[in-house]
Amino acid sequence: MSKLSAQKKVSGYTQKTETWNMSSSHKILVTFNRFGKPVGDEGNELVQYLGTLVRMSNHVGIDYDDWRKIPIHKKEDMYSIVKAKFIIHPAETSEINKLILFSMGKNGGLGKVH
């Protein structure tokens, strides 16, 4: 077996282009359970989308190596982008807001999060 064929194929980060390219009139309904966690395929779509959002350098500059150091206005801007693509069901709460922000820090690979 050659060295080239023995290398494991690794896929890169998901880009979620279909979600990014959705028309502004279309939104994905995400249901949250009683513990404030997104569920179902739509919940998975949200989590993956959050990862793509925070890895885009125009939203979070490369000068931040820790989610806690990112200014709150940048986090709020990213949260607004999420709300433009997703509908939170049954209702948006401060706990769900915190969970989404936490997930952005965790999914972005920016290190320890609050």
Order of alpha helices (4+ residues) and beta strands (2+ residues): alpha-alpha-beta-beta-alpha-alpha-beta-alpha
